[in-house]
Amino acid sequence: MHKYMRAIGFSTMESRKKLQELLTDAVIHADRRSLARNQKNILVGEFCKDFAKGLGVAVCGELDEEDGFIYEYYYPYLDGTGITSYEDVSVERHADKESYAGVCDDIKVGISLIFYLKDKIPYIRAEATNRLPVRGTTLTLSALSTGGTILFPIQKDAEQEQRVKKNSVARNNLMAAARKGDEDAIETLTLEDMDMYTIISKRIQKEDVFSLVDTYFMPYGVECDQYSILGEIMAIRLVTNEVTGEKIYILTICCNELTFDVSVNIIDVYGEPQVGRRFKGVIWLQGSINFPEEFA
């Protein structure tokens, strides 16, 4: 079974038979059905069924000439809210099946964000009609987590918060200039990193690391779309899986100036989430590219 099924409320489902029944129900009673022909003129489909508001399972496969559905794979999902990034996104197909990974180079994070592409049908439709790349799209990220810890925030006054925002804007401008080959910007960033390393090396001897690090977004493990994050909780929503009755937290997290939703089972959270506190955990990052309506 998919590792992140517990993040949408299926922590106790271990039987392959029950899983097959669940997937069959998701196809027959899908809340959303999307179909498109790919470049090989094969009709591919994605059937999504919600088991709580914004949480569910997507079943993907092909349709044969008699409109019979041929199952290929499934994945749990969380529908994100809002817009996470306005940067352009590139997409690559996975080797083993017709699923896709997206890559977004957002300056705020400092790394290339690699995510699992939800709602692949609009992309397949655009690819099949030779209308790629599509400019002017936006990106909505979401994530599933199998466990996390709630931490207290770092106390900052208004002046400190303004200073942090100002420094962040300045650093983003330097990063943008460095990407264009500006040698002065590259040198400035290098010196800033060296100074930061020196300061942290001294303070870490007497202070806890999470009192020094306010937020981070780092790759985790060997899979490209999994990350270890620490971010501030901006909003909390508690939903219930209508099949199992398990309760799931949907946390809106601000991490490295990126805002996205994270789903985590209530039994996998250590601590009590509250707005203003921080969430630390490992996530599986998903994303939906917001195409123009003509591709929907």
Secondary structure, DSSP 8 states (H G I E B T S, - for coil): --GGGGGGT-SS---HHHHHHHHHHHHHT-SEEEEEE-TT--EEEEEEEEEETTEEEEEEEEE-TT--EEEEEEEEEE---S--B-S-EEEEE-SSSS-EEEEEE-TTTSSEEEEEESS-HHHHHHHHTT--S-TT-EEEEEEEEEEEEEE------HHHHHHHHHHHHHHHHHHHHHHTT-HHHHHHHHHHHHHHHHHHHHHTTTS-HHHH---EEEE-SSSTTEEEEEEEEEEEEEEE-TTT--EEEEEEEEETTEEEEEEEEGGGEES---TTSEEEEEEEEEEEEE--GGG-
